[in-house]
Structures are given as C-alpha cells and as structure tokens.
Amino acid sequence: MESPIGNSVYEAIELVGTSTKSWEDAVKTAMETADKKLTNMRIAEVVKLDTNLADGGVMEYRARVRLSFKHEIEPETL
C-alpha cells in the first residue's frame, strides 16, 4: 500500500545516455539502463543534449537525464 504523498521520500539522480543514432535513442538508452536497477521511477527530465564531434560530423549523441524515483523505505526508519 502506498504512503500518502506527504510521507514519501524521493531521490533524484542524473544519468547520461549515449547513442550513435539520435538524442531520442540516447534518452531511451539511459531509461532502459535505469529500469534494470531502479524501481518506482516517477519523473524523467532531459536537462541537456550534446554531441561528440569528429571528422566534421556527429560521432555520438548524448542526453543528460534527471531521474527521480521513490524510495521503498519508510521515512521513520531514516
């Protein structure tokens, strides 16, 4: 059973996903990787997009994603 919103604890982390295809694919890479380790993900915010360049072209797309997730522990145990 979920606690009321006022009694919840959330954490925010930043991840950087990469792709040789697109920024969208870089975001997807970050989210799919996070999904393997984290539960209760709530919000994903793309905070920065950039690229690695070489030989006059894009070599890699990078997406910095701020991700928040709800902790399973009760605040009273902190």
PDB file with SEQRES, HELIX, SHEET and CRYST1 records, atoms N, CA, C and O in Angstrom:
SEQRES   1 A   78  MET GLU SER PRO ILE GLY ASN SER VAL TYR GLU ALA ILE          
SEQRES   2 A   78  GLU LEU VAL GLY THR SER THR LYS SER TRP GLU ASP ALA          
SEQRES   3 A   78  VAL LYS THR ALA MET GLU THR ALA ASP LYS LYS LEU THR          
SEQRES   4 A   78  ASN MET ARG ILE ALA GLU VAL VAL LYS LEU ASP THR ASN          
SEQRES   5 A   78  LEU ALA ASP GLY GLY VAL MET GLU TYR ARG ALA ARG VAL          
SEQRES   6 A   78  ARG LEU SER PHE LYS HIS GLU ILE GLU PRO GLU THR LEU          
HELIX    1 AA1 ILE A    5  ASN A    7  5                                   3    
HELIX    2 AA2 TRP A   23  LYS A   37  1                                  15    
HELIX    3 AA3 PRO A   75  THR A   77  5                                   3    
SHEET    1 AA1 3 TYR A  10  SER A  19  0                                        
SHEET    2 AA1 3 GLY A  57  LYS A  70 -1                                        
SHEET    3 AA1 3 MET A  41  ALA A  54 -1                                        
CRYST1    1.000    1.000    1.000  90.00  90.00  90.00 P 1           1          
ATOM      1  N   MET A   1       0.834  -1.171   0.000  1.00  0.00           N  
ATOM      2  CA  MET A   1       0.000   0.000   0.000  1.00  0.00           C  
ATOM      3  C   MET A   1       0.883   1.240   0.000  1.00  0.00           C  
ATOM      4  O   MET A   1       1.827   1.324   0.786  1.00  0.00           O  
ATOM      5  N   GLU A   2       0.593   2.198  -0.863  1.00  0.00           N  
ATOM      6  CA  GLU A   2       1.401   3.401  -0.970  1.00  0.00           C  
ATOM      7  C   GLU A   2       1.101   4.366   0.155  1.00  0.00           C  
ATOM      8  O   GLU A   2      -0.037   4.489   0.606  1.00  0.00           O  
ATOM      9  N   SER A   3       2.155   5.055   0.604  1.00  0.00           N  
ATOM     10  CA  SER A   3       2.000   6.092   1.611  1.00  0.00           C  
ATOM     11  C   SER A   3       1.383   7.321   0.980  1.00  0.00           C  
ATOM     12  O   SER A   3       1.486   7.509  -0.232  1.00  0.00           O  
ATOM     13  N   PRO A   4       0.742   8.161   1.775  1.00  0.00           N  
ATOM     14  CA  PRO A   4       0.278   9.434   1.246  1.00  0.00           C  
ATOM     15  C   PRO A   4       1.460  10.232   0.707  1.00  0.00           C  
ATOM     16  O   PRO A   4       2.590  10.050   1.159  1.00  0.00           O  
ATOM     17  N   ILE A   5       1.207  11.106  -0.246  1.00  0.00           N  
ATOM     18  CA  ILE A   5       2.270  11.866  -0.884  1.00  0.00           C  
ATOM     19  C   ILE A   5       3.132  12.602   0.132  1.00  0.00           C  
ATOM     20  O   ILE A   5       4.350  12.653  -0.038  1.00  0.00           O  
ATOM     21  N   GLY A   6       2.551  13.168   1.172  1.00  0.00           N  
ATOM     22  CA  GLY A   6       3.305  13.920   2.161  1.00  0.00           C  
ATOM     23  C   GLY A   6       4.295  13.088   2.954  1.00  0.00           C  
ATOM     24  O   GLY A   6       5.186  13.655   3.586  1.00  0.00           O  
ATOM     25  N   ASN A   7       4.179  11.771   2.947  1.00  0.00           N  
ATOM     26  CA  ASN A   7       5.065  10.896   3.714  1.00  0.00           C  
ATOM     27  C   ASN A   7       6.004  10.096   2.823  1.00  0.00           C  
ATOM     28  O   ASN A   7       6.456   9.020   3.214  1.00  0.00           O  
ATOM     29  N   SER A   8       6.299  10.592   1.658  1.00  0.00           N  
ATOM     30  CA  SER A   8       7.144   9.869   0.715  1.00  0.00           C  
ATOM     31  C   SER A   8       8.545  10.462   0.671  1.00  0.00           C  
ATOM     32  O   SER A   8       8.747  11.633   0.992  1.00  0.00           O  
ATOM     33  N   VAL A   9       9.503   9.642   0.269  1.00  0.00           N  
ATOM     34  CA  VAL A   9      10.882  10.085   0.092  1.00  0.00           C  
ATOM     35  C   VAL A   9      11.287   9.763  -1.336  1.00  0.00           C  
ATOM     36  O   VAL A   9      11.146   8.632  -1.800  1.00  0.00           O  
ATOM     37  N   TYR A  10      11.794  10.779  -2.024  1.00  0.00           N  
ATOM     38  CA  TYR A  10      12.231  10.621  -3.403  1.00  0.00           C  
ATOM     39  C   TYR A  10      13.702  10.972  -3.512  1.00  0.00           C  
ATOM     40  O   TYR A  10      14.221  11.756  -2.718  1.00  0.00           O  
ATOM     41  N   GLU A  11      14.366  10.398  -4.486  1.00  0.00           N  
ATOM     42  CA  GLU A  11      15.750  10.729  -4.777  1.00  0.00           C  
ATOM     43  C   GLU A  11      15.849  11.076  -6.249  1.00  0.00           C  
ATOM     44  O   GLU A  11      15.148  10.498  -7.079  1.00  0.00           O  
ATOM     45  N   ALA A  12      16.724  12.024  -6.574  1.00  0.00           N  
ATOM     46  CA  ALA A  12      16.949  12.393  -7.973  1.00  0.00           C  
ATOM     47  C   ALA A  12      18.409  12.146  -8.309  1.00  0.00           C  
ATOM     48  O   ALA A  12      19.311  12.515  -7.556  1.00  0.00           O  
ATOM     49  N   ILE A  13      18.621  11.519  -9.448  1.00  0.00           N  
ATOM     50  CA  ILE A  13      19.977  11.275  -9.939  1.00  0.00           C  
ATOM     51  C   ILE A  13      20.061  11.751 -11.379  1.00  0.00           C  
ATOM     52  O   ILE A  13      19.035  11.943 -12.032  1.00  0.00           O  
ATOM     53  N   GLU A  14      21.265  11.942 -11.876  1.00  0.00           N  
ATOM     54  CA  GLU A  14      21.447  12.281 -13.283  1.00  0.00           C  
ATOM     55  C   GLU A  14      22.211  11.160 -13.970  1.00  0.00           C  
ATOM     56  O   GLU A  14      23.196  10.636 -13.450  1.00  0.00           O  
ATOM     57  N   LEU A  15      21.731  10.816 -15.137  1.00  0.00           N  
ATOM     58  CA  LEU A  15      22.340   9.793 -15.972  1.00  0.00           C  
ATOM     59  C   LEU A  15      22.673  10.413 -17.318  1.00  0.00           C  
ATOM     60  O   LEU A  15      22.020  11.367 -17.739  1.00  0.00           O  
ATOM     61  N   VAL A  16      23.675   9.886 -17.993  1.00  0.00           N  
ATOM     62  CA  VAL A  16      23.985  10.318 -19.350  1.00  0.00           C  
ATOM     63  C   VAL A  16      23.880   9.100 -20.253  1.00  0.00           C  
ATOM     64  O   VAL A  16      24.657   8.153 -20.134  1.00  0.00           O  
ATOM     65  N   GLY A  17      22.910   9.138 -21.157  1.00  0.00           N  
ATOM     66  CA  GLY A  17      22.747   8.073 -22.142  1.00  0.00           C  
ATOM     67  C   GLY A  17      23.424   8.483 -23.431  1.00  0.00           C  
ATOM     68  O   GLY A  17      23.461   9.668 -23.763  1.00  0.00           O  
ATOM     69  N   THR A  18      23.957   7.527 -24.158  1.00  0.00           N  
ATOM     70  CA  THR A  18      24.626   7.817 -25.425  1.00  0.00           C  
ATOM     71  C   THR A  18      24.052   6.956 -26.544  1.00  0.00           C  
ATOM     72  O   THR A  18      23.493   5.884 -26.313  1.00  0.00           O  
ATOM     73  N   SER A  19      24.209   7.463 -27.761  1.00  0.00           N  
ATOM     74  CA  SER A  19      23.738   6.737 -28.934  1.00  0.00           C  
ATOM     75  C   SER A  19      24.480   7.249 -30.167  1.00  0.00           C  
ATOM     76  O   SER A  19      24.861   8.418 -30.228  1.00  0.00           O  
ATOM     77  N   THR A  20      24.679   6.389 -31.125  1.00  0.00           N  
ATOM     78  CA  THR A  20      25.229   6.825 -32.410  1.00  0.00           C  
ATOM     79  C   THR A  20      24.113   7.195 -33.380  1.00  0.00           C  
ATOM     80  O   THR A  20      24.385   7.652 -34.490  1.00  0.00           O  
ATOM     81  N   LYS A  21      22.833   6.998 -32.964  1.00  0.00           N  
ATOM     82  CA  LYS A  21      21.692   7.239 -33.854  1.00  0.00           C  
ATOM     83  C   LYS A  21      21.032   8.592 -33.655  1.00  0.00           C  
ATOM     84  O   LYS A  21      20.870   9.350 -34.611  1.00  0.00           O  
ATOM     85  N   SER A  22      20.637   8.914 -32.383  1.00  0.00           N  
ATOM     86  CA  SER A  22      19.852  10.129 -32.146  1.00  0.00           C  
ATOM     87  C   SER A  22      19.822  10.474 -30.662  1.00  0.00           C  
ATOM     88  O   SER A  22      20.178   9.655 -29.815  1.00  0.00           O  
ATOM     89  N   TRP A  23      19.389  11.707 -30.358  1.00  0.00           N  
ATOM     90  CA  TRP A  23      19.197  12.095 -28.960  1.00  0.00           C  
ATOM     91  C   TRP A  23      18.082  11.264 -28.322  1.00  0.00           C  
ATOM     92  O   TRP A  23      18.186  10.856 -27.166  1.00  0.00           O  
ATOM     93  N   GLU A  24      17.021  11.018 -29.082  1.00  0.00           N  
ATOM     94  CA  GLU A  24      15.919  10.216 -28.541  1.00  0.00           C  
ATOM     95  C   GLU A  24      16.401   8.825 -28.137  1.00  0.00           C  
ATOM     96  O   GLU A  24      15.995   8.293 -27.104  1.00  0.00           O  
ATOM     97  N   ASP A  25      17.257   8.253 -28.950  1.00  0.00           N  
ATOM     98  CA  ASP A  25      17.804   6.936 -28.638  1.00  0.00           C  
ATOM     99  C   ASP A  25      18.734   7.004 -27.431  1.00  0.00           C  
ATOM    100  O   ASP A  25      18.806   6.052 -26.655  1.00  0.00           O  
ATOM    101  N   ALA A  26      19.446   8.114 -27.265  1.00  0.00           N  
ATOM    102  CA  ALA A  26      20.303   8.295 -26.094  1.00  0.00           C  
ATOM    103  C   ALA A  26      19.470   8.350 -24.816  1.00  0.00           C  
ATOM    104  O   ALA A  26      19.854   7.768 -23.801  1.00  0.00           O  
ATOM    105  N   VAL A  27      18.325   9.050 -24.856  1.00  0.00           N  
ATOM    106  CA  VAL A  27      17.421   9.091 -23.708  1.00  0.00           C  
ATOM    107  C   VAL A  27      16.896   7.688 -23.417  1.00  0.00           C  
ATOM    108  O   VAL A  27      16.852   7.259 -22.264  1.00  0.00           O  
ATOM    109  N   LYS A  28      16.503   6.988 -24.461  1.00  0.00           N  
ATOM    110  CA  LYS A  28      15.980   5.624 -24.299  1.00  0.00           C  
ATOM    111  C   LYS A  28      17.032   4.704 -23.666  1.00  0.00           C  
ATOM    112  O   LYS A  28      16.704   3.877 -22.816  1.00  0.00           O  
ATOM    113  N   THR A  29      18.274   4.848 -24.076  1.00  0.00           N  
ATOM    114  CA  THR A  29      19.358   4.045 -23.508  1.00  0.00           C  
ATOM    115  C   THR A  29      19.487   4.302 -22.011  1.00  0.00           C  
ATOM    116  O   THR A  29      19.616   3.360 -21.230  1.00  0.00           O  
ATOM    117  N   ALA A  30      19.455   5.571 -21.606  1.00  0.00           N  
ATOM    118  CA  ALA A  30      19.551   5.913 -20.179  1.00  0.00           C  
ATOM    119  C   ALA A  30      18.388   5.322 -19.401  1.00  0.00           C  
ATOM    120  O   ALA A  30      18.585   4.757 -18.325  1.00  0.00           O  
ATOM    121  N   MET A  31      17.180   5.446 -19.932  1.00  0.00           N  
ATOM    122  CA  MET A  31      15.993   4.969 -19.223  1.00  0.00           C  
ATOM    123  C   MET A  31      15.967   3.443 -19.130  1.00  0.00           C  
ATOM    124  O   MET A  31      15.620   2.896 -18.084  1.00  0.00           O  
ATOM    125  N   GLU A  32      16.323   2.766 -20.192  1.00  0.00           N  
ATOM    126  CA  GLU A  32      16.320   1.301 -20.174  1.00  0.00           C  
ATOM    127  C   GLU A  32      17.361   0.755 -19.202  1.00  0.00           C  
ATOM    128  O   GLU A  32      17.125  -0.256 -18.541  1.00  0.00           O  
ATOM    129  N   THR A  33      18.507   1.421 -19.114  1.00  0.00           N  
ATOM    130  CA  THR A  33      19.543   1.006 -18.169  1.00  0.00           C  
ATOM    131  C   THR A  33      19.071   1.237 -16.740  1.00  0.00           C  
ATOM    132  O   THR A  33      19.246   0.371 -15.883  1.00  0.00           O  
ATOM    133  N   ALA A  34      18.474   2.399 -16.475  1.00  0.00           N  
ATOM    134  CA  ALA A  34      17.962   2.707 -15.132  1.00  0.00           C  
ATOM    135  C   ALA A  34      16.879   1.720 -14.725  1.00  0.00           C  
ATOM    136  O   ALA A  34      16.812   1.310 -13.566  1.00  0.00           O  
ATOM    137  N   ASP A  35      16.044   1.344 -15.659  1.00  0.00           N  
ATOM    138  CA  ASP A  35      14.932   0.438 -15.368  1.00  0.00           C  
ATOM    139  C   ASP A  35      15.408  -0.933 -14.893  1.00  0.00           C  
ATOM    140  O   ASP A  35      14.666  -1.640 -14.210  1.00  0.00           O  
ATOM    141  N   LYS A  36      16.628  -1.315 -15.242  1.00  0.00           N  
ATOM    142  CA  LYS A  36      17.175  -2.602 -14.803  1.00  0.00           C  
ATOM    143  C   LYS A  36      17.552  -2.593 -13.328  1.00  0.00           C  
ATOM    144  O   LYS A  36      17.590  -3.646 -12.691  1.00  0.00           O  
ATOM    145  N   LYS A  37      17.833  -1.406 -12.775  1.00  0.00           N  
ATOM    146  CA  LYS A  37      18.319  -1.312 -11.396  1.00  0.00           C  
ATOM    147  C   LYS A  37      17.352  -0.610 -10.447  1.00  0.00           C  
ATOM    148  O   LYS A  37      17.365  -0.887  -9.248  1.00  0.00           O  
ATOM    149  N   LEU A  38      16.520   0.289 -10.955  1.00  0.00           N  
ATOM    150  CA  LEU A  38      15.675   1.117 -10.093  1.00  0.00           C  
ATOM    151  C   LEU A  38      14.212   0.716 -10.221  1.00  0.00           C  
ATOM    152  O   LEU A  38      13.759   0.267 -11.274  1.00  0.00           O  
ATOM    153  N   THR A  39      13.488   0.890  -9.127  1.00  0.00           N  
ATOM    154  CA  THR A  39      12.043   0.706  -9.154  1.00  0.00           C  
ATOM    155  C   THR A  39      11.384   2.018  -8.780  1.00  0.00           C  
ATOM    156  O   THR A  39      12.035   2.924  -8.260  1.00  0.00           O  
ATOM    157  N   ASN A  40      10.120   2.114  -9.040  1.00  0.00           N  
ATOM    158  CA  ASN A  40       9.329   3.295  -8.690  1.00  0.00           C  
ATOM    159  C   ASN A  40       9.838   4.585  -9.315  1.00  0.00           C  
ATOM    160  O   ASN A  40       9.793   5.642  -8.687  1.00  0.00           O  
ATOM    161  N   MET A  41      10.324   4.503 -10.555  1.00  0.00           N  
ATOM    162  CA  MET A  41      10.733   5.726 -11.243  1.00  0.00           C  
ATOM    163  C   MET A  41       9.494   6.584 -11.472  1.00  0.00           C  
ATOM    164  O   MET A  41       8.435   6.077 -11.841  1.00  0.00           O  
ATOM    165  N   ARG A  42       9.637   7.892 -11.250  1.00  0.00           N  
ATOM    166  CA  ARG A  42       8.485   8.786 -11.321  1.00  0.00           C  
ATOM    167  C   ARG A  42       8.593   9.825 -12.425  1.00  0.00           C  
ATOM    168  O   ARG A  42       7.660   9.986 -13.212  1.00  0.00           O  
ATOM    169  N   ILE A  43       9.722  10.537 -12.497  1.00  0.00           N  
ATOM    170  CA  ILE A  43       9.863  11.647 -13.437  1.00  0.00           C  
ATOM    171  C   ILE A  43      11.215  11.528 -14.131  1.00  0.00           C  
ATOM    172  O   ILE A  43      12.228  11.257 -13.486  1.00  0.00           O  
ATOM    173  N   ALA A  44      11.229  11.726 -15.425  1.00  0.00           N  
ATOM    174  CA  ALA A  44      12.478  11.822 -16.184  1.00  0.00           C  
ATOM    175  C   ALA A  44      12.473  13.158 -16.909  1.00  0.00           C  
ATOM    176  O   ALA A  44      11.540  13.477 -17.646  1.00  0.00           O  
ATOM    177  N   GLU A  45      13.521  13.928 -16.691  1.00  0.00           N  
ATOM    178  CA  GLU A  45      13.627  15.254 -17.294  1.00  0.00           C  
ATOM    179  C   GLU A  45      14.926  15.319 -18.086  1.00  0.00           C  
ATOM    180  O   GLU A  45      16.000  15.102 -17.526  1.00  0.00           O  
ATOM    181  N   VAL A  46      14.844  15.611 -19.362  1.00  0.00           N  
ATOM    182  CA  VAL A  46      16.042  15.788 -20.177  1.00  0.00           C  
ATOM    183  C   VAL A  46      16.580  17.180 -19.878  1.00  0.00           C  
ATOM    184  O   VAL A  46      15.920  18.180 -20.163  1.00  0.00           O  
ATOM    185  N   VAL A  47      17.778  17.245 -19.304  1.00  0.00           N  
ATOM    186  CA  VAL A  47      18.320  18.527 -18.877  1.00  0.00           C  
ATOM    187  C   VAL A  47      19.387  19.074 -19.807  1.00  0.00           C  
ATOM    188  O   VAL A  47      19.691  20.266 -19.763  1.00  0.00           O  
ATOM    189  N   LYS A  48      19.959  18.223 -20.648  1.00  0.00           N  
ATOM    190  CA  LYS A  48      20.995  18.707 -21.565  1.00  0.00           C  
ATOM    191  C   LYS A  48      21.168  17.713 -22.709  1.00  0.00           C  
ATOM    192  O   LYS A  48      21.158  16.499 -22.506  1.00  0.00           O  
ATOM    193  N   LEU A  49      21.325  18.248 -23.897  1.00  0.00           N  
ATOM    194  CA  LEU A  49      21.638  17.449 -25.076  1.00  0.00           C  
ATOM    195  C   LEU A  49      22.944  17.975 -25.650  1.00  0.00           C  
ATOM    196  O   LEU A  49      23.122  19.186 -25.780  1.00  0.00           O  
ATOM    197  N   ASP A  50      23.862  17.073 -25.994  1.00  0.00           N  
ATOM    198  CA  ASP A  50      25.083  17.486 -26.676  1.00  0.00           C  
ATOM    199  C   ASP A  50      25.579  16.355 -27.564  1.00  0.00           C  
ATOM    200  O   ASP A  50      24.993  15.273 -27.600  1.00  0.00           O  
ATOM    201  N   THR A  51      26.654  16.619 -28.271  1.00  0.00           N  
ATOM    202  CA  THR A  51      27.201  15.622 -29.187  1.00  0.00           C  
ATOM    203  C   THR A  51      28.717  15.593 -29.082  1.00  0.00           C  
ATOM    204  O   THR A  51      29.350  16.575 -28.696  1.00  0.00           O  
ATOM    205  N   ASN A  52      29.278  14.461 -29.427  1.00  0.00           N  
ATOM    206  CA  ASN A  52      30.716  14.336 -29.632  1.00  0.00           C  
ATOM    207  C   ASN A  52      30.939  14.418 -31.140  1.00  0.00           C  
ATOM    208  O   ASN A  52      30.289  13.715 -31.914  1.00  0.00           O  
ATOM    209  N   LEU A  53      31.862  15.281 -31.545  1.00  0.00           N  
ATOM    210  CA  LEU A  53      32.119  15.509 -32.962  1.00  0.00           C  
ATOM    211  C   LEU A  53      33.497  14.984 -33.342  1.00  0.00           C  
ATOM    212  O   LEU A  53      34.431  15.016 -32.541  1.00  0.00           O  
ATOM    213  N   ALA A  54      33.607  14.503 -34.568  1.00  0.00           N  
ATOM    214  CA  ALA A  54      34.888  14.074 -35.115  1.00  0.00           C  
ATOM    215  C   ALA A  54      34.783  14.055 -36.634  1.00  0.00           C  
ATOM    216  O   ALA A  54      33.743  13.706 -37.194  1.00  0.00           O  
ATOM    217  N   ASP A  55      35.852  14.429 -37.279  1.00  0.00           N  
ATOM    218  CA  ASP A  55      35.916  14.406 -38.748  1.00  0.00           C  
ATOM    219  C   ASP A  55      34.762  15.168 -39.382  1.00  0.00           C  
ATOM    220  O   ASP A  55      34.240  14.750 -40.416  1.00  0.00           O  
ATOM    221  N   GLY A  56      34.356  16.282 -38.777  1.00  0.00           N  
ATOM    222  CA  GLY A  56      33.315  17.122 -39.341  1.00  0.00           C  
ATOM    223  C   GLY A  56      31.900  16.605 -39.180  1.00  0.00           C  
ATOM    224  O   GLY A  56      30.989  17.115 -39.832  1.00  0.00           O  
ATOM    225  N   GLY A  57      31.687  15.618 -38.341  1.00  0.00           N  
ATOM    226  CA  GLY A  57      30.337  15.077 -38.164  1.00  0.00           C  
ATOM    227  C   GLY A  57      30.074  14.611 -36.750  1.00  0.00           C  
ATOM    228  O   GLY A  57      30.963  14.601 -35.898  1.00  0.00           O  
ATOM    229  N   VAL A  58      28.840  14.228 -36.524  1.00  0.00           N  
ATOM    230  CA  VAL A  58      28.426  13.740 -35.212  1.00  0.00           C  
ATOM    231  C   VAL A  58      28.873  12.287 -35.061  1.00  0.00           C  
ATOM    232  O   VAL A  58      28.557  11.428 -35.884  1.00  0.00           O  
ATOM    233  N   MET A  59      29.608  12.042 -33.996  1.00  0.00           N  
ATOM    234  CA  MET A  59      30.041  10.673 -33.705  1.00  0.00           C  
ATOM    235  C   MET A  59      29.138  10.012 -32.660  1.00  0.00           C  
ATOM    236  O   MET A  59      28.946   8.796 -32.665  1.00  0.00           O  
ATOM    237  N   GLU A  60      28.581  10.850 -31.754  1.00  0.00           N  
ATOM    238  CA  GLU A  60      27.777  10.297 -30.674  1.00  0.00           C  
ATOM    239  C   GLU A  60      26.831  11.374 -30.147  1.00  0.00           C  
ATOM    240  O   GLU A  60      27.229  12.522 -29.950  1.00  0.00           O  
ATOM    241  N   TYR A  61      25.584  10.994 -29.924  1.00  0.00           N  
ATOM    242  CA  TYR A  61      24.596  11.860 -29.290  1.00  0.00           C  
ATOM    243  C   TYR A  61      24.595  11.533 -27.801  1.00  0.00           C  
ATOM    244  O   TYR A  61      24.679  10.367 -27.413  1.00  0.00           O  
ATOM    245  N   ARG A  62      24.497  12.584 -26.960  1.00  0.00           N  
ATOM    246  CA  ARG A  62      24.469  12.376 -25.511  1.00  0.00           C  
ATOM    247  C   ARG A  62      23.283  13.125 -24.921  1.00  0.00           C  
ATOM    248  O   ARG A  62      23.017  14.273 -25.278  1.00  0.00           O  
ATOM    249  N   ALA A  63      22.580  12.464 -24.019  1.00  0.00           N  
ATOM    250  CA  ALA A  63      21.434  13.074 -23.344  1.00  0.00           C  
ATOM    251  C   ALA A  63      21.619  12.930 -21.844  1.00  0.00           C  
ATOM    252  O   ALA A  63      21.734  11.818 -21.329  1.00  0.00           O  
ATOM    253  N   ARG A  64      21.648  14.068 -21.138  1.00  0.00           N  
ATOM    254  CA  ARG A  64      21.692  14.047 -19.679  1.00  0.00           C  
ATOM    255  C   ARG A  64      20.258  14.061 -19.174  1.00  0.00           C  
ATOM    256  O   ARG A  64      19.482  14.960 -19.500  1.00  0.00           O  
ATOM    257  N   VAL A  65      19.913  13.054 -18.374  1.00  0.00           N  
ATOM    258  CA  VAL A  65      18.547  12.859 -17.904  1.00  0.00           C  
ATOM    259  C   VAL A  65      18.534  12.896 -16.375  1.00  0.00           C  
ATOM    260  O   VAL A  65      19.274  12.153 -15.729  1.00  0.00           O  
ATOM    261  N   ARG A  66      17.696  13.759 -15.797  1.00  0.00           N  
ATOM    262  CA  ARG A  66      17.491  13.781 -14.342  1.00  0.00           C  
ATOM    263  C   ARG A  66      16.294  12.888 -14.057  1.00  0.00           C  
ATOM    264  O   ARG A  66      15.203  13.095 -14.588  1.00  0.00           O  
ATOM    265  N   LEU A  67      16.512  11.908 -13.224  1.00  0.00           N  
ATOM    266  CA  LEU A  67      15.506  10.888 -12.951  1.00  0.00           C  
ATOM    267  C   LEU A  67      15.183  10.875 -11.469  1.00  0.00           C  
ATOM    268  O   LEU A  67      16.086  10.840 -10.633  1.00  0.00           O  
ATOM    269  N   SER A  68      13.901  10.902 -11.139  1.00  0.00           N  
ATOM    270  CA  SER A  68      13.525  10.776  -9.721  1.00  0.00           C  
ATOM    271  C   SER A  68      12.789   9.461  -9.532  1.00  0.00           C  
ATOM    272  O   SER A  68      12.052   8.998 -10.403  1.00  0.00           O  
ATOM    273  N   PHE A  69      13.016   8.876  -8.358  1.00  0.00           N  
ATOM    274  CA  PHE A  69      12.367   7.622  -8.023  1.00  0.00           C  
ATOM    275  C   PHE A  69      12.025   7.617  -6.548  1.00  0.00           C  
ATOM    276  O   PHE A  69      12.679   8.282  -5.743  1.00  0.00           O  
ATOM    277  N   LYS A  70      11.007   6.870  -6.203  1.00  0.00           N  
ATOM    278  CA  LYS A  70      10.510   6.805  -4.829  1.00  0.00           C  
ATOM    279  C   LYS A  70      11.231   5.704  -4.076  1.00  0.00           C  
ATOM    280  O   LYS A  70      11.365   4.582  -4.565  1.00  0.00           O  
ATOM    281  N   HIS A  71      11.695   6.040  -2.872  1.00  0.00           N  
ATOM    282  CA  HIS A  71      12.326   5.041  -2.013  1.00  0.00           C  
ATOM    283  C   HIS A  71      11.274   4.123  -1.424  1.00  0.00           C  
ATOM    284  O   HIS A  71      10.150   4.542  -1.147  1.00  0.00           O  
ATOM    285  N   GLU A  72      11.646   2.873  -1.236  1.00  0.00           N  
ATOM    286  CA  GLU A  72      10.749   1.892  -0.649  1.00  0.00           C  
ATOM    287  C   GLU A  72      10.711   1.974   0.870  1.00  0.00           C  
ATOM    288  O   GLU A  72       9.743   1.532   1.489  1.00  0.00           O  
ATOM    289  N   ILE A  73      11.759   2.539   1.483  1.00  0.00           N  
ATOM    290  CA  ILE A  73      11.821   2.581   2.947  1.00  0.00           C  
ATOM    291  C   ILE A  73      10.887   3.653   3.480  1.00  0.00           C  
ATOM    292  O   ILE A  73      10.600   4.639   2.801  1.00  0.00           O  
ATOM    293  N   GLU A  74      10.427   3.454   4.677  1.00  0.00           N  
ATOM    294  CA  GLU A  74       9.567   4.428   5.332  1.00  0.00           C  
ATOM    295  C   GLU A  74      10.423   5.538   5.918  1.00  0.00           C  
ATOM    296  O   GLU A  74      11.485   5.248   6.469  1.00  0.00           O  
ATOM    297  N   PRO A  75      10.008   6.805   5.825  1.00  0.00           N  
ATOM    298  CA  PRO A  75      10.794   7.928   6.368  1.00  0.00           C  
ATOM    299  C   PRO A  75      11.132   7.764   7.850  1.00  0.00           C  
ATOM    300  O   PRO A  75      12.172   8.252   8.293  1.00  0.00           O  
ATOM    301  N   GLU A  76      10.280   7.091   8.626  1.00  0.00           N  
ATOM    302  CA  GLU A  76      10.522   6.924  10.046  1.00  0.00           C  
ATOM    303  C   GLU A  76      11.776   6.103  10.324  1.00  0.00           C  
ATOM    304  O   GLU A  76      12.330   6.188  11.420  1.00  0.00           O  
ATOM    305  N   THR A  77      12.245   5.296   9.342  1.00  0.00           N  
ATOM    306  CA  THR A  77      13.420   4.460   9.540  1.00  0.00           C  
ATOM    307  C   THR A  77      14.692   5.173   9.147  1.00  0.00           C  
ATOM    308  O   THR A  77      15.778   4.621   9.324  1.00  0.00           O  
ATOM    309  N   LEU A  78      14.598   6.376   8.622  1.00  0.00           N  
ATOM    310  CA  LEU A  78      15.807   7.115   8.210  1.00  0.00           C  
ATOM    311  C   LEU A  78      16.535   7.682   9.397  1.00  0.00           C  
ATOM    312  O   LEU A  78      17.569   8.330   9.235  1.00  0.00           O  
TER     313      LEU A  78                                                      
END                                                                             
